Amino acid sequence: MSGRAAPFYCPYCGDEDLRPHETGHGAWECASCNRAFQLKFLGLLTRGLQRNDGKGDGI
């Protein structure tokens, strides 16, 4: 996995006209609503891999 992912939609207006922003890695700009935003992957959540009912060894 390269660690790079492009958003498909603007989180503010939902438009698809996105371009990389000049500020750097993970920054995008929307030509439709004229907003710039940044995406960052924080990590995987371990709580999604365990069962809460006490049955089984976990998923």
PDB file of N, CA, C, O and CB in Angstrom:
ATOM      1  N   MET A   1       0.844  -1.182   0.000  1.00  0.00           N
ATOM      2  CA  MET A   1       0.000   0.000   0.000  1.00  0.00           C
ATOM      3  C   MET A   1       0.885   1.240   0.000  1.00  0.00           C
ATOM      4  O   MET A   1       1.873   1.304   0.731  1.00  0.00           O
ATOM      5  CB  MET A   1      -0.958   0.001   1.219  1.00  0.00           C
ATOM      6  N   SER A   2       0.536   2.204  -0.805  1.00  0.00           N
ATOM      7  CA  SER A   2       1.384   3.382  -0.975  1.00  0.00           C
ATOM      8  C   SER A   2       1.180   4.432   0.102  1.00  0.00           C
ATOM      9  O   SER A   2       2.025   5.314   0.253  1.00  0.00           O
ATOM     10  CB  SER A   2       1.132   3.995  -2.313  1.00  0.00           C
ATOM     11  N   GLY A   3       0.094   4.370   0.854  1.00  0.00           N
ATOM     12  CA  GLY A   3      -0.153   5.380   1.872  1.00  0.00           C
ATOM     13  C   GLY A   3      -0.842   6.617   1.325  1.00  0.00           C
ATOM     14  O   GLY A   3      -1.150   7.538   2.080  1.00  0.00           O
ATOM     15  N   ARG A   4      -1.086   6.649   0.033  1.00  0.00           N
ATOM     16  CA  ARG A   4      -1.754   7.795  -0.579  1.00  0.00           C
ATOM     17  C   ARG A   4      -3.162   7.386  -0.993  1.00  0.00           C
ATOM     18  O   ARG A   4      -3.369   6.350  -1.623  1.00  0.00           O
ATOM     19  CB  ARG A   4      -0.951   8.327  -1.802  1.00  0.00           C
ATOM     20  N   ALA A   5      -4.097   8.206  -0.632  1.00  0.00           N
ATOM     21  CA  ALA A   5      -5.471   7.980  -1.044  1.00  0.00           C
ATOM     22  C   ALA A   5      -6.091   9.317  -1.416  1.00  0.00           C
ATOM     23  O   ALA A   5      -5.901  10.314  -0.720  1.00  0.00           O
ATOM     24  CB  ALA A   5      -6.286   7.279   0.075  1.00  0.00           C
ATOM     25  N   ALA A   6      -6.813   9.333  -2.486  1.00  0.00           N
ATOM     26  CA  ALA A   6      -7.457  10.559  -2.935  1.00  0.00           C
ATOM     27  C   ALA A   6      -8.927  10.536  -2.542  1.00  0.00           C
ATOM     28  O   ALA A   6      -9.592   9.512  -2.701  1.00  0.00           O
ATOM     29  CB  ALA A   6      -7.303  10.736  -4.461  1.00  0.00           C
ATOM     30  N   PRO A   7      -9.438  11.639  -2.036  1.00  0.00           N
ATOM     31  CA  PRO A   7     -10.869  11.693  -1.735  1.00  0.00           C
ATOM     32  C   PRO A   7     -11.665  11.753  -3.041  1.00  0.00           C
ATOM     33  O   PRO A   7     -11.196  12.304  -4.037  1.00  0.00           O
ATOM     34  CB  PRO A   7     -11.200  12.919  -0.832  1.00  0.00           C
ATOM     35  N   PHE A   8     -12.847  11.194  -3.028  1.00  0.00           N
ATOM     36  CA  PHE A   8     -13.702  11.213  -4.212  1.00  0.00           C
ATOM     37  C   PHE A   8     -14.646  12.403  -4.211  1.00  0.00           C
ATOM     38  O   PHE A   8     -15.063  12.870  -5.271  1.00  0.00           O
ATOM     39  CB  PHE A   8     -14.498   9.929  -4.302  1.00  0.00           C
ATOM     40  N   TYR A   9     -14.990  12.903  -3.010  1.00  0.00           N
ATOM     41  CA  TYR A   9     -15.942  14.000  -2.878  1.00  0.00           C
ATOM     42  C   TYR A   9     -15.429  15.026  -1.875  1.00  0.00           C
ATOM     43  O   TYR A   9     -14.694  14.683  -0.950  1.00  0.00           O
ATOM     44  CB  TYR A   9     -17.322  13.473  -2.449  1.00  0.00           C
ATOM     45  N   CYS A  10     -15.816  16.272  -2.059  1.00  0.00           N
ATOM     46  CA  CYS A  10     -15.503  17.322  -1.094  1.00  0.00           C
ATOM     47  C   CYS A  10     -16.333  17.087   0.165  1.00  0.00           C
ATOM     48  O   CYS A  10     -17.540  16.872   0.058  1.00  0.00           O
ATOM     49  CB  CYS A  10     -15.779  18.740  -1.692  1.00  0.00           C
ATOM     50  N   PRO A  11     -15.728  17.120   1.354  1.00  0.00           N
ATOM     51  CA  PRO A  11     -16.501  16.893   2.583  1.00  0.00           C
ATOM     52  C   PRO A  11     -17.452  18.038   2.919  1.00  0.00           C
ATOM     53  O   PRO A  11     -18.303  17.887   3.796  1.00  0.00           O
ATOM     54  CB  PRO A  11     -15.562  16.674   3.741  1.00  0.00           C
ATOM     55  N   TYR A  12     -17.328  19.160   2.254  1.00  0.00           N
ATOM     56  CA  TYR A  12     -18.180  20.313   2.535  1.00  0.00           C
ATOM     57  C   TYR A  12     -19.356  20.442   1.581  1.00  0.00           C
ATOM     58  O   TYR A  12     -20.485  20.667   2.016  1.00  0.00           O
ATOM     59  CB  TYR A  12     -17.365  21.565   2.485  1.00  0.00           C
ATOM     60  N   CYS A  13     -19.100  20.301   0.263  1.00  0.00           N
ATOM     61  CA  CYS A  13     -20.195  20.498  -0.696  1.00  0.00           C
ATOM     62  C   CYS A  13     -20.563  19.227  -1.467  1.00  0.00           C
ATOM     63  O   CYS A  13     -21.612  19.179  -2.110  1.00  0.00           O
ATOM     64  CB  CYS A  13     -19.818  21.584  -1.677  1.00  0.00           C
ATOM     65  N   GLY A  14     -19.710  18.196  -1.410  1.00  0.00           N
ATOM     66  CA  GLY A  14     -19.994  16.939  -2.085  1.00  0.00           C
ATOM     67  C   GLY A  14     -19.595  16.898  -3.554  1.00  0.00           C
ATOM     68  O   GLY A  14     -19.821  15.890  -4.224  1.00  0.00           O
ATOM     69  N   ASP A  15     -19.011  17.966  -4.063  1.00  0.00           N
ATOM     70  CA  ASP A  15     -18.614  18.000  -5.462  1.00  0.00           C
ATOM     71  C   ASP A  15     -17.375  17.133  -5.696  1.00  0.00           C
ATOM     72  O   ASP A  15     -16.647  16.811  -4.756  1.00  0.00           O
ATOM     73  CB  ASP A  15     -18.346  19.445  -5.906  1.00  0.00           C
ATOM     74  N   GLU A  16     -17.146  16.762  -6.942  1.00  0.00           N
ATOM     75  CA  GLU A  16     -16.033  15.878  -7.289  1.00  0.00           C
ATOM     76  C   GLU A  16     -14.847  16.606  -7.915  1.00  0.00           C
ATOM     77  O   GLU A  16     -13.868  15.959  -8.287  1.00  0.00           O
ATOM     78  CB  GLU A  16     -16.512  14.815  -8.231  1.00  0.00           C
ATOM     79  N   ASP A  17     -14.904  17.909  -8.041  1.00  0.00           N
ATOM     80  CA  ASP A  17     -13.844  18.681  -8.698  1.00  0.00           C
ATOM     81  C   ASP A  17     -12.743  19.026  -7.691  1.00  0.00           C
ATOM     82  O   ASP A  17     -12.639  20.168  -7.244  1.00  0.00           O
ATOM     83  CB  ASP A  17     -14.423  19.976  -9.334  1.00  0.00           C
ATOM     84  N   LEU A  18     -11.921  18.027  -7.337  1.00  0.00           N
ATOM     85  CA  LEU A  18     -10.865  18.196  -6.339  1.00  0.00           C
ATOM     86  C   LEU A  18      -9.497  18.155  -6.995  1.00  0.00           C
ATOM     87  O   LEU A  18      -9.275  17.445  -7.977  1.00  0.00           O
ATOM     88  CB  LEU A  18     -10.965  17.115  -5.257  1.00  0.00           C
ATOM     89  N   ARG A  19      -8.586  18.934  -6.429  1.00  0.00           N
ATOM     90  CA  ARG A  19      -7.201  18.974  -6.900  1.00  0.00           C
ATOM     91  C   ARG A  19      -6.280  19.016  -5.705  1.00  0.00           C
ATOM     92  O   ARG A  19      -6.659  19.523  -4.649  1.00  0.00           O
ATOM     93  CB  ARG A  19      -6.952  20.193  -7.826  1.00  0.00           C
ATOM     94  N   PRO A  20      -5.069  18.491  -5.852  1.00  0.00           N
ATOM     95  CA  PRO A  20      -4.102  18.595  -4.748  1.00  0.00           C
ATOM     96  C   PRO A  20      -3.804  20.063  -4.433  1.00  0.00           C
ATOM     97  O   PRO A  20      -3.669  20.890  -5.334  1.00  0.00           O
ATOM     98  CB  PRO A  20      -2.789  17.848  -5.101  1.00  0.00           C
ATOM     99  N   HIS A  21      -3.704  20.365  -3.145  1.00  0.00           N
ATOM    100  CA  HIS A  21      -3.421  21.738  -2.706  1.00  0.00           C
ATOM    101  C   HIS A  21      -1.920  21.923  -2.552  1.00  0.00           C
ATOM    102  O   HIS A  21      -1.199  20.961  -2.285  1.00  0.00           O
ATOM    103  CB  HIS A  21      -4.147  22.058  -1.369  1.00  0.00           C
ATOM    104  N   GLU A  22      -1.456  23.126  -2.715  1.00  0.00           N
ATOM    105  CA  GLU A  22      -0.017  23.412  -2.714  1.00  0.00           C
ATOM    106  C   GLU A  22       0.654  23.274  -1.351  1.00  0.00           C
ATOM    107  O   GLU A  22       1.883  23.264  -1.284  1.00  0.00           O
ATOM    108  CB  GLU A  22       0.210  24.791  -3.223  1.00  0.00           C
ATOM    109  N   THR A  23      -0.107  23.168  -0.264  1.00  0.00           N
ATOM    110  CA  THR A  23       0.502  23.113   1.066  1.00  0.00           C
ATOM    111  C   THR A  23       1.180  21.785   1.367  1.00  0.00           C
ATOM    112  O   THR A  23       1.986  21.712   2.294  1.00  0.00           O
ATOM    113  CB  THR A  23      -0.538  23.381   2.110  1.00  0.00           C
ATOM    114  N   GLY A  24       0.877  20.731   0.611  1.00  0.00           N
ATOM    115  CA  GLY A  24       1.619  19.492   0.815  1.00  0.00           C
ATOM    116  C   GLY A  24       0.766  18.248   0.861  1.00  0.00           C
ATOM    117  O   GLY A  24      -0.371  18.224   0.391  1.00  0.00           O
ATOM    118  N   HIS A  25       1.354  17.202   1.448  1.00  0.00           N
ATOM    119  CA  HIS A  25       0.766  15.864   1.478  1.00  0.00           C
ATOM    120  C   HIS A  25      -0.581  15.849   2.200  1.00  0.00           C
ATOM    121  O   HIS A  25      -0.698  16.341   3.322  1.00  0.00           O
ATOM    122  CB  HIS A  25       1.723  14.889   2.149  1.00  0.00           C
ATOM    123  N   GLY A  26      -1.579  15.290   1.558  1.00  0.00           N
ATOM    124  CA  GLY A  26      -2.900  15.138   2.149  1.00  0.00           C
ATOM    125  C   GLY A  26      -3.785  16.362   2.049  1.00  0.00           C
ATOM    126  O   GLY A  26      -4.915  16.333   2.538  1.00  0.00           O
ATOM    127  N   ALA A  27      -3.317  17.433   1.435  1.00  0.00           N
ATOM    128  CA  ALA A  27      -4.096  18.655   1.307  1.00  0.00           C
ATOM    129  C   ALA A  27      -4.772  18.700  -0.064  1.00  0.00           C
ATOM    130  O   ALA A  27      -4.155  18.400  -1.086  1.00  0.00           O
ATOM    131  CB  ALA A  27      -3.201  19.897   1.516  1.00  0.00           C
ATOM    132  N   TRP A  28      -6.043  19.079  -0.065  1.00  0.00           N
ATOM    133  CA  TRP A  28      -6.839  19.111  -1.281  1.00  0.00           C
ATOM    134  C   TRP A  28      -7.610  20.418  -1.336  1.00  0.00           C
ATOM    135  O   TRP A  28      -7.864  21.045  -0.308  1.00  0.00           O
ATOM    136  CB  TRP A  28      -7.799  17.901  -1.351  1.00  0.00           C
ATOM    137  N   GLU A  29      -7.979  20.821  -2.544  1.00  0.00           N
ATOM    138  CA  GLU A  29      -8.827  21.997  -2.712  1.00  0.00           C
ATOM    139  C   GLU A  29      -9.989  21.644  -3.623  1.00  0.00           C
ATOM    140  O   GLU A  29      -9.857  20.857  -4.561  1.00  0.00           O
ATOM    141  CB  GLU A  29      -8.022  23.192  -3.285  1.00  0.00           C
ATOM    142  N   CYS A  30     -11.117  22.242  -3.324  1.00  0.00           N
ATOM    143  CA  CYS A  30     -12.335  22.020  -4.096  1.00  0.00           C
ATOM    144  C   CYS A  30     -12.576  23.251  -4.964  1.00  0.00           C
ATOM    145  O   CYS A  30     -12.692  24.364  -4.451  1.00  0.00           O
ATOM    146  CB  CYS A  30     -13.563  21.737  -3.159  1.00  0.00           C
ATOM    147  N   ALA A  31     -12.651  23.051  -6.267  1.00  0.00           N
ATOM    148  CA  ALA A  31     -12.879  24.161  -7.188  1.00  0.00           C
ATOM    149  C   ALA A  31     -14.330  24.632  -7.138  1.00  0.00           C
ATOM    150  O   ALA A  31     -14.626  25.755  -7.548  1.00  0.00           O
ATOM    151  CB  ALA A  31     -12.510  23.752  -8.615  1.00  0.00           C
ATOM    152  N   SER A  32     -15.228  23.802  -6.647  1.00  0.00           N
ATOM    153  CA  SER A  32     -16.641  24.158  -6.618  1.00  0.00           C
ATOM    154  C   SER A  32     -16.986  25.120  -5.474  1.00  0.00           C
ATOM    155  O   SER A  32     -17.645  26.136  -5.694  1.00  0.00           O
ATOM    156  CB  SER A  32     -17.477  22.904  -6.499  1.00  0.00           C
ATOM    157  N   CYS A  33     -16.539  24.797  -4.254  1.00  0.00           N
ATOM    158  CA  CYS A  33     -16.880  25.647  -3.102  1.00  0.00           C
ATOM    159  C   CYS A  33     -15.698  26.504  -2.636  1.00  0.00           C
ATOM    160  O   CYS A  33     -15.820  27.270  -1.681  1.00  0.00           O
ATOM    161  CB  CYS A  33     -17.368  24.780  -1.945  1.00  0.00           C
ATOM    162  N   ASN A  34     -14.550  26.368  -3.320  1.00  0.00           N
ATOM    163  CA  ASN A  34     -13.363  27.184  -3.034  1.00  0.00           C
ATOM    164  C   ASN A  34     -12.841  26.985  -1.609  1.00  0.00           C
ATOM    165  O   ASN A  34     -12.410  27.938  -0.959  1.00  0.00           O
ATOM    166  CB  ASN A  34     -13.682  28.656  -3.257  1.00  0.00           C
ATOM    167  N   ARG A  35     -12.884  25.731  -1.127  1.00  0.00           N
ATOM    168  CA  ARG A  35     -12.360  25.404   0.200  1.00  0.00           C
ATOM    169  C   ARG A  35     -11.155  24.488   0.054  1.00  0.00           C
ATOM    170  O   ARG A  35     -11.047  23.716  -0.899  1.00  0.00           O
ATOM    171  CB  ARG A  35     -13.449  24.739   1.084  1.00  0.00           C
ATOM    172  N   ALA A  36     -10.257  24.592   1.021  1.00  0.00           N
ATOM    173  CA  ALA A  36      -9.111  23.690   1.089  1.00  0.00           C
ATOM    174  C   ALA A  36      -9.238  22.876   2.371  1.00  0.00           C
ATOM    175  O   ALA A  36      -9.680  23.393   3.398  1.00  0.00           O
ATOM    176  CB  ALA A  36      -7.751  24.478   1.045  1.00  0.00           C
ATOM    177  N   PHE A  37      -8.853  21.616   2.313  1.00  0.00           N
ATOM    178  CA  PHE A  37      -8.940  20.743   3.485  1.00  0.00           C
ATOM    179  C   PHE A  37      -7.787  19.753   3.440  1.00  0.00           C
ATOM    180  O   PHE A  37      -7.131  19.590   2.411  1.00  0.00           O
ATOM    181  CB  PHE A  37     -10.313  19.998   3.539  1.00  0.00           C
ATOM    182  N   GLN A  38      -7.551  19.094   4.572  1.00  0.00           N
ATOM    183  CA  GLN A  38      -6.458  18.133   4.671  1.00  0.00           C
ATOM    184  C   GLN A  38      -6.985  16.827   5.249  1.00  0.00           C
ATOM    185  O   GLN A  38      -7.788  16.832   6.182  1.00  0.00           O
ATOM    186  CB  GLN A  38      -5.304  18.691   5.542  1.00  0.00           C
ATOM    187  N   LEU A  39      -6.534  15.719   4.694  1.00  0.00           N
ATOM    188  CA  LEU A  39      -6.906  14.386   5.163  1.00  0.00           C
ATOM    189  C   LEU A  39      -5.715  13.744   5.846  1.00  0.00           C
ATOM    190  O   LEU A  39      -4.570  13.928   5.434  1.00  0.00           O
ATOM    191  CB  LEU A  39      -7.407  13.501   3.995  1.00  0.00           C
ATOM    192  N   LYS A  40      -6.002  12.983   6.901  1.00  0.00           N
ATOM    193  CA  LYS A  40      -4.934  12.304   7.624  1.00  0.00           C
ATOM    194  C   LYS A  40      -5.464  10.965   8.140  1.00  0.00           C
ATOM    195  O   LYS A  40      -6.513  10.910   8.782  1.00  0.00           O
ATOM    196  CB  LYS A  40      -4.400  13.185   8.798  1.00  0.00           C
ATOM    197  N   PHE A  41      -4.743   9.909   7.857  1.00  0.00           N
ATOM    198  CA  PHE A  41      -5.093   8.580   8.353  1.00  0.00           C
ATOM    199  C   PHE A  41      -4.524   8.427   9.754  1.00  0.00           C
ATOM    200  O   PHE A  41      -3.320   8.593   9.952  1.00  0.00           O
ATOM    201  CB  PHE A  41      -4.559   7.457   7.405  1.00  0.00           C
ATOM    202  N   LEU A  42      -5.362   8.117  10.721  1.00  0.00           N
ATOM    203  CA  LEU A  42      -4.921   8.003  12.101  1.00  0.00           C
ATOM    204  C   LEU A  42      -4.514   6.593  12.489  1.00  0.00           C
ATOM    205  O   LEU A  42      -3.623   6.429  13.322  1.00  0.00           O
ATOM    206  CB  LEU A  42      -6.000   8.473  13.012  1.00  0.00           C
ATOM    207  N   GLY A  43      -5.133   5.570  11.916  1.00  0.00           N
ATOM    208  CA  GLY A  43      -4.794   4.195  12.233  1.00  0.00           C
ATOM    209  C   GLY A  43      -6.032   3.325  12.300  1.00  0.00           C
ATOM    210  O   GLY A  43      -7.149   3.804  12.102  1.00  0.00           O
ATOM    211  N   LEU A  44      -5.836   2.060  12.575  1.00  0.00           N
ATOM    212  CA  LEU A  44      -6.940   1.106  12.690  1.00  0.00           C
ATOM    213  C   LEU A  44      -7.429   1.027  14.122  1.00  0.00           C
ATOM    214  O   LEU A  44      -6.643   1.143  15.062  1.00  0.00           O
ATOM    215  CB  LEU A  44      -6.512  -0.280  12.201  1.00  0.00           C
ATOM    216  N   LEU A  45      -8.705   0.831  14.284  1.00  0.00           N
ATOM    217  CA  LEU A  45      -9.301   0.692  15.611  1.00  0.00           C
ATOM    218  C   LEU A  45      -9.376  -0.785  15.989  1.00  0.00           C
ATOM    219  O   LEU A  45      -9.972  -1.575  15.257  1.00  0.00           O
ATOM    220  CB  LEU A  45     -10.710   1.337  15.654  1.00  0.00           C
ATOM    221  N   THR A  46      -8.797  -1.160  17.089  1.00  0.00           N
ATOM    222  CA  THR A  46      -8.807  -2.560  17.500  1.00  0.00           C
ATOM    223  C   THR A  46     -10.154  -2.980  18.071  1.00  0.00           C
ATOM    224  O   THR A  46     -10.488  -4.164  18.040  1.00  0.00           O
ATOM    225  CB  THR A  46      -7.719  -2.809  18.521  1.00  0.00           C
ATOM    226  N   ARG A  47     -10.920  -2.054  18.582  1.00  0.00           N
ATOM    227  CA  ARG A  47     -12.209  -2.431  19.168  1.00  0.00           C
ATOM    228  C   ARG A  47     -13.177  -2.995  18.136  1.00  0.00           C
ATOM    229  O   ARG A  47     -14.127  -3.684  18.509  1.00  0.00           O
ATOM    230  CB  ARG A  47     -12.838  -1.233  19.848  1.00  0.00           C
ATOM    231  N   GLY A  48     -12.967  -2.727  16.854  1.00  0.00           N
ATOM    232  CA  GLY A  48     -13.819  -3.265  15.807  1.00  0.00           C
ATOM    233  C   GLY A  48     -13.544  -4.730  15.520  1.00  0.00           C
ATOM    234  O   GLY A  48     -14.303  -5.362  14.785  1.00  0.00           O
ATOM    235  N   LEU A  49     -12.478  -5.285  16.081  1.00  0.00           N
ATOM    236  CA  LEU A  49     -12.102  -6.667  15.818  1.00  0.00           C
ATOM    237  C   LEU A  49     -12.456  -7.607  16.964  1.00  0.00           C
ATOM    238  O   LEU A  49     -12.168  -8.801  16.878  1.00  0.00           O
ATOM    239  CB  LEU A  49     -10.631  -6.747  15.539  1.00  0.00           C
ATOM    240  N   GLN A  50     -13.069  -7.110  18.030  1.00  0.00           N
ATOM    241  CA  GLN A  50     -13.378  -7.918  19.193  1.00  0.00           C
ATOM    242  C   GLN A  50     -14.882  -7.978  19.412  1.00  0.00           C
ATOM    243  O   GLN A  50     -15.602  -7.020  19.128  1.00  0.00           O
ATOM    244  CB  GLN A  50     -12.678  -7.366  20.434  1.00  0.00           C
ATOM    245  N   ARG A  51     -15.344  -9.106  19.916  1.00  0.00           N
ATOM    246  CA  ARG A  51     -16.765  -9.248  20.235  1.00  0.00           C
ATOM    247  C   ARG A  51     -17.033  -8.703  21.628  1.00  0.00           C
ATOM    248  O   ARG A  51     -16.208  -8.853  22.529  1.00  0.00           O
ATOM    249  CB  ARG A  51     -17.211 -10.727  20.136  1.00  0.00           C
ATOM    250  N   ASN A  52     -18.170  -8.081  21.802  1.00  0.00           N
ATOM    251  CA  ASN A  52     -18.535  -7.498  23.089  1.00  0.00           C
ATOM    252  C   ASN A  52     -19.437  -8.398  23.936  1.00  0.00           C
ATOM    253  O   ASN A  52     -19.685  -8.096  25.103  1.00  0.00           O
ATOM    254  CB  ASN A  52     -19.217  -6.184  22.865  1.00  0.00           C
ATOM    255  N   ASP A  53     -19.929  -9.497  23.365  1.00  0.00           N
ATOM    256  CA  ASP A  53     -20.864 -10.348  24.104  1.00  0.00           C
ATOM    257  C   ASP A  53     -20.187 -11.475  24.879  1.00  0.00           C
ATOM    258  O   ASP A  53     -20.874 -12.271  25.519  1.00  0.00           O
ATOM    259  CB  ASP A  53     -21.860 -10.936  23.155  1.00  0.00           C
ATOM    260  N   GLY A  54     -18.872 -11.562  24.837  1.00  0.00           N
ATOM    261  CA  GLY A  54     -18.146 -12.572  25.596  1.00  0.00           C
ATOM    262  C   GLY A  54     -18.112 -13.947  24.961  1.00  0.00           C
ATOM    263  O   GLY A  54     -17.556 -14.877  25.545  1.00  0.00           O
ATOM    264  N   LYS A  55     -18.692 -14.102  23.782  1.00  0.00           N
ATOM    265  CA  LYS A  55     -18.721 -15.389  23.117  1.00  0.00           C
ATOM    266  C   LYS A  55     -17.612 -15.459  22.080  1.00  0.00           C
ATOM    267  O   LYS A  55     -17.339 -14.470  21.401  1.00  0.00           O
ATOM    268  CB  LYS A  55     -20.087 -15.634  22.467  1.00  0.00           C
ATOM    269  N   GLY A  56     -16.990 -16.580  21.953  1.00  0.00           N
ATOM    270  CA  GLY A  56     -15.989 -16.807  20.921  1.00  0.00           C
ATOM    271  C   GLY A  56     -14.646 -16.174  21.248  1.00  0.00           C
ATOM    272  O   GLY A  56     -14.463 -15.534  22.283  1.00  0.00           O
ATOM    273  N   ASP A  57     -13.726 -16.376  20.333  1.00  0.00           N
ATOM    274  CA  ASP A  57     -12.363 -15.859  20.477  1.00  0.00           C
ATOM    275  C   ASP A  57     -12.179 -14.499  19.843  1.00  0.00           C
ATOM    276  O   ASP A  57     -11.065 -13.976  19.855  1.00  0.00           O
ATOM    277  CB  ASP A  57     -11.383 -16.820  19.878  1.00  0.00           C
ATOM    278  N   GLY A  58     -13.182 -13.925  19.309  1.00  0.00           N
ATOM    279  CA  GLY A  58     -13.064 -12.658  18.591  1.00  0.00           C
ATOM    280  C   GLY A  58     -13.105 -12.879  17.092  1.00  0.00           C
ATOM    281  O   GLY A  58     -12.981 -14.006  16.612  1.00  0.00           O
ATOM    282  N   ILE A  59     -13.268 -11.861  16.407  1.00  0.00           N
ATOM    283  CA  ILE A  59     -13.406 -11.966  14.951  1.00  0.00           C
ATOM    284  C   ILE A  59     -12.069 -11.701  14.303  1.00  0.00           C
ATOM    285  O   ILE A  59     -11.959 -11.739  13.078  1.00  0.00           O
ATOM    286  CB  ILE A  59     -14.471 -10.982  14.414  1.00  0.00           C
TER     287      ILE A  59
END
